[in-house]
């Protein structure tokens, strides 16, 4: 697919493709782009070529042609069995705690374990060694140090009635979908790790039941965040250690035959151990939310940016409390660079919620909305 934006005058662009990559170009189609407008053009499965190029019908000062390619996400919503035993929101007895890859050539992973809801609730200290043996150790001073220096930051990301909200250092507001409603509050083990570097210059972001890949600031930062998978598990902490991904937050009744669960030598707790790439097997990303939930909206003012990239089936439900029809403009940032284009205008009658289903081929990094009239409105994106 491609999205092309023009300047202040109408433009016609011709798209050409070489069928065999040998410099023999064939005209494919002409695309009319309105003044200050854009056109989303879908390639059909049987339209093939080695390269594609564009020609404008006249000079134009500023134009953008952005191609978006992706495979269909064939994953379902059921996680792989390797994740059996990771704590779910409804579990009544769990273990979890802070994780720390120790230095000073110790080469072990320190686990400040907490057990909650079980007959023996409490706190203990464990070390995971190179043989994947999780041994209890008596190091109360080490536990105190971890709680002081590795405490999970709070207030970094919040959730309101509409969706998950992150406000960056520049005051820009970014919204993400919600998962299970239980993540609106803490679980049995309290606050959970939100972000940690697990690959070089890439943080693993854990928000409202979904893992995201968060690039370093020099690679786009939060504007280029993308979902990996939705897990809807109560994962207390996670860390990279010896090339492995280790996660804490395991149910007390976790299956004993899951080889990814490493149990402590005293049988009181366990850790999940695997590879970062295993996370994709949780299932495709999904969730719901949006910029507004019964929100007082000012005419013409853009709502917060809401993430769309990386999600499969997408639909939008709009509703308002006005007594007259309201027209909403849906805008898309196709590149994740802050360049916004109008996708469509949707007029919603009073007293009726209107649904818009996005085409399967449609993709954008971020979306936002504007209302044509002051009103109280709700806009909910459903990603399935």
C-alpha positions in Angstrom: 0.0 0.0 0.0 1.1 3.6 -0.5 -0.1 7.0 0.9 0.8 10.1 -1.0 0.3 13.7 0.1 0.4 16.8 -2.1 1.0 20.5 -1.6 -1.6 23.3 -2.1 -2.6 22.3 -5.7 -4.1 19.2 -7.2 -1.5 16.7 -8.5 -1.7 13.6 -10.6 1.0 10.9 -10.0 1.8 8.0 -12.2 3.0 4.8 -10.6 5.2 2.5 -12.6 6.7 -1.0 -11.9 9.4 -3.0 -13.6 8.1 -6.5 -13.9 11.4 -8.4 -13.7 13.7 -5.9 -12.1 15.6 -5.4 -15.5 14.8 -1.7 -16.0 11.7 -2.3 -18.2 9.1 0.0 -16.6 5.4 -0.5 -17.1 2.7 2.1 -16.3 0.6 0.8 -13.4 -2.0 3.4 -12.7 -2.6 7.1 -12.2 -3.5 8.5 -8.8 -5.3 11.8 -8.4 -4.4 13.6 -5.1 -6.5 16.6 -4.1 -4.9 19.9 -2.9 -3.5 19.4 0.6 -4.9 15.9 0.4 -3.7 12.3 0.3 -4.6 9.0 -1.3 -4.3 5.6 0.2 -3.8 3.1 -2.6 -3.9 -0.7 -2.1 -1.8 -3.1 -4.1 -3.7 -6.2 -5.0 -2.2 -9.7 -4.3 -1.6 -10.3 -8.0 0.1 -7.0 -8.7 3.8 -7.8 -8.6 7.0 -6.0 -9.5 10.6 -5.8 -8.4 10.6 -2.0 -8.0 8.1 0.8 -8.1 8.6 4.5 -8.9 6.4 7.6 -9.1 6.1 10.6 -11.4 4.3 13.8 -10.7 2.2 15.5 -13.4 3.6 18.9 -12.4 6.2 20.5 -10.1 5.3 20.5 -6.4 7.4 21.8 -3.5 6.5 19.2 -0.8 5.3 15.7 -1.5 5.3 12.5 0.5 5.1 9.0 -0.9 5.2 6.3 1.8 4.9 2.6 1.2 3.7 0.3 3.9 4.3 -3.5 3.5 3.3 -6.1 6.0 2.4 -9.8 6.2 -1.0 -10.9 7.5 -0.8 -11.6 11.2 -1.8 -15.3 11.4 -1.5 -15.5 15.1 -4.5 -16.2 17.2 -5.3 -15.0 20.7 -4.5 -18.2 22.6 -1.0 -18.1 24.1 1.5 -21.0 23.6 1.7 -23.6 26.3 5.2 -22.4 27.2 3.5 -19.6 29.1 1.3 -21.8 31.3 1.6 -20.9 34.9 2.4 -17.2 34.5 0.0 -15.4 36.8 -3.4 -14.3 35.5 -5.4 -11.5 37.0 -7.8 -13.9 38.7 -5.2 -16.0 40.4 -5.5 -16.0 44.3 -2.0 -17.2 45.2 1.2 -16.0 43.3 4.9 -15.4 43.7 6.9 -12.7 42.0 9.4 -9.9 42.8 12.2 -7.8 41.6 15.0 -9.2 39.3 18.6 -8.1 39.1 21.5 -9.4 37.0 24.3 -9.1 39.4 27.8 -7.7 38.6 31.1 -8.2 40.3 31.6 -11.4 38.3 28.9 -13.1 40.3 27.0 -14.1 37.1 23.8 -14.9 39.0 20.4 -13.4 38.8 19.1 -12.1 42.1 15.4 -12.6 42.8 13.7 -10.6 45.6 10.8 -13.0 45.9 7.4 -12.2 47.4 4.6 -14.7 47.9 1.0 -13.5 48.2 -2.2 -15.2 48.9 -0.6 -18.5 49.9 -0.4 -20.1 53.3 3.2 -19.0 53.6 3.1 -15.4 52.3 6.3 -13.5 52.8 9.6 -12.3 51.3 12.8 -14.2 50.5 16.0 -13.9 48.6 17.0 -16.3 45.8 19.8 -16.6 43.2 19.5 -18.2 39.8 22.8 -19.7 38.7 24.3 -20.9 35.4 22.8 -24.3 35.9 19.4 -22.8 36.1 19.1 -23.7 39.7 17.1 -21.2 41.8 18.6 -21.4 45.3 17.4 -19.6 48.4 20.0 -17.4 50.1 20.2 -15.5 53.3 21.0 -11.9 52.2 18.7 -9.5 54.0 21.0 -6.6 53.2 20.8 -7.4 49.5 17.0 -7.3 49.7 17.1 -3.9 51.3 19.5 -2.7 48.5 17.2 -4.0 45.8 14.1 -2.4 47.2 16.0 0.9 47.4 17.8 0.9 44.1 15.6 -1.2 41.8 12.1 -0.1 43.0 9.6 0.0 40.2 8.9 3.6 39.1 5.3 4.7 39.6 3.2 7.3 37.7 5.1 6.8 34.5 2.0 5.7 32.6 -1.6 6.1 33.7 -5.0 4.8 32.6 -8.2 6.7 32.6 -11.7 5.8 31.4 -10.7 6.2 27.8 -7.4 4.3 27.5 -3.8 4.2 28.6 -2.0 7.6 28.6 1.7 8.5 28.4 2.9 12.1 28.6 6.5 12.5 27.4 9.1 15.0 28.6 7.9 17.5 25.9 4.4 17.3 27.2 3.1 15.4 24.2 0.3 13.0 24.9 0.2 9.4 23.5 -2.5 6.8 24.1 -2.4 3.0 24.0 -5.1 0.4 24.1 -6.3 -1.3 27.2 -6.2 -5.0 27.8 -8.0 -6.9 30.6 -9.9 -4.4 32.9 -8.0 -5.9 35.9 -5.0 -3.9 34.8 -6.7 -0.6 35.7 -5.3 -1.3 39.2 -2.4 -3.2 40.8 -2.4 -7.0 41.4 -1.6 -9.0 44.4 2.1 -8.2 44.0 1.6 -4.4 43.6 3.0 -2.3 40.8 4.6 -4.1 37.9 7.6 -3.2 35.8 6.7 -0.9 32.9 9.9 -0.7 30.9 13.4 -2.3 30.9 16.1 -2.6 28.3 16.3 -6.3 27.3 18.0 -5.8 23.9 20.6 -3.3 23.0 18.9 0.1 22.7 15.5 -1.4 22.8 13.3 -1.4 25.9 10.6 -4.0 26.5 7.5 -2.0 27.5 4.8 -3.8 29.5 1.5 -1.8 29.6 -2.0 -3.0 30.5 -1.4 -6.6 29.4 0.6 -6.0 26.2 4.3 -6.1 25.5 5.7 -3.4 23.2 9.0 -2.8 21.6 10.2 0.7 22.6 13.2 2.0 20.6 15.9 4.3 22.1 15.3 8.0 21.7 17.8 8.2 18.8 15.7 5.6 16.9 12.4 7.4 17.4 11.6 6.7 21.0 7.9 6.5 22.0 6.7 7.8 18.6 8.0 4.5 17.1 6.7 2.1 19.8 5.1 -1.0 18.3 3.1 -3.9 19.9 4.6 -7.4 20.1 1.9 -9.4 21.8 -1.0 -9.2 24.3 -0.4 -11.5 27.3 -2.9 -10.3 29.9 -0.7 -11.8 32.6 0.4 -10.3 36.0 4.1 -10.1 35.2 5.8 -8.4 38.2 9.3 -7.9 36.7 11.4 -9.1 33.8 15.1 -8.9 32.9 17.7 -10.0 30.4 20.2 -12.4 31.8 22.8 -14.6 30.0 21.0 -14.1 26.7 17.7 -15.2 28.2 14.5 -13.4 29.2 13.5 -14.0 32.8 10.0 -13.0 34.1 8.6 -13.1 37.6 4.9 -13.5 38.5 4.0 -17.2 38.6 0.8 -18.8 40.0 1.2 -21.0 43.0 -0.7 -23.8 41.1 1.4 -23.5 38.0 1.9 -26.8 36.1 5.0 -28.7 37.2 5.7 -30.1 33.7 6.4 -26.7 32.0 10.1 -26.7 31.3 10.1 -22.9 31.1 9.3 -22.6 34.8 12.3 -22.8 37.1 11.2 -23.7 40.7 13.2 -22.7 43.8 15.0 -25.4 45.8 12.5 -24.8 48.7 9.5 -25.0 46.4 8.2 -21.6 47.4 8.4 -19.7 44.2 9.3 -20.0 40.5 10.6 -17.9 37.5 9.8 -18.1 33.8 12.8 -18.4 31.6 12.9 -18.3 27.8 13.9 -16.1 24.8 12.8 -12.6 24.0 11.4 -13.8 20.7 9.2 -16.3 22.5 7.0 -13.3 23.5 5.4 -13.3 20.0 3.8 -16.6 20.8 1.6 -15.0 23.4 -0.7 -14.1 20.5 -1.4 -11.1 18.3 -1.8 -7.7 19.9 -5.3 -6.6 20.7 -7.2 -4.2 23.0 -9.6 -1.3 23.0 -9.6 2.3 23.9 -9.4 5.7 22.4 -8.8 9.5 23.0 -12.3 10.2 24.4 -14.7 8.6 26.8 -17.7 10.9 27.5 -15.2 13.7 27.0 -16.0 17.4 26.5 -14.5 18.1 23.1 -13.8 21.5 21.5 -14.6 21.9 17.8 -11.5 21.6 15.6 -9.1 20.7 18.4 -7.2 17.4 17.8 -7.6 14.7 20.3 -4.6 12.8 21.7 -2.7 10.5 19.3 -3.8 6.9 19.6 -1.6 3.9 18.5 -2.7 1.9 15.5 0.4 0.3 14.1 0.8 -3.5 14.5 -2.8 -4.3 15.1 -4.8 -6.7 12.9 -8.6 -6.1 12.6 -9.5 -2.6 13.5 -12.8 -0.7 14.0 -13.9 2.6 15.5 -17.1 3.3 17.4 -18.1 7.0 17.7 -20.9 8.4 19.8 -21.9 11.8 21.2 -24.4 13.5 23.4 -25.4 16.3 21.1 -29.0 16.6 19.7 -27.7 17.2 16.2 -25.5 15.2 13.8 -21.7 15.7 14.5 -19.0 15.3 11.9 -15.7 13.8 13.1 -12.5 14.0 11.1 -10.2 10.9 11.4 -6.6 11.8 10.8 -3.7 9.4 10.4 0.1 9.7 10.9 1.3 7.1 8.4 5.0 7.4 9.1 5.2 7.9 12.9 7.0 11.2 12.3 4.2 13.6 13.1 2.9 14.3 9.6 -0.9 14.1 9.8 -3.3 13.5 6.9 -7.0 13.3 6.7 -8.3 9.7 6.4 -12.0 10.2 6.4 -14.9 12.3 7.8 -17.6 10.4 9.6 -21.0 12.0 10.4 -22.7 10.5 13.5 -26.4 11.1 14.1 -27.6 12.0 17.7 -28.4 9.1 20.0 -26.8 6.4 17.9 -23.3 4.9 18.1 -21.8 4.6 14.7 -19.1 2.0 13.8 -16.5 2.3 11.1 -14.4 -0.8 10.2 -11.1 -0.1 8.7 -10.1 -2.0 5.5 -7.8 -5.0 6.2 -5.0 -3.3 4.2 -5.2 0.0 6.0 -2.4 0.8 8.4 -1.1 3.9 10.1 1.2 4.5 13.0 -1.0 6.8 15.0 -4.6 8.1 14.6 -6.4 11.1 16.1 -9.8 12.8 15.7 -11.4 16.2 15.5 -15.0 17.1 16.1 -16.7 19.6 13.9 -18.8 21.0 16.8 -18.4 21.3 20.5 -19.8 18.2 22.1 -19.4 15.4 24.6 -18.1 12.5 22.7 -16.7 9.0 22.9 -14.3 7.4 20.4 -13.3 3.8 21.0 -11.0 1.8 18.7 -11.4 -2.0 18.9 -8.3 -4.0 17.8 -9.1 -7.7 17.5 
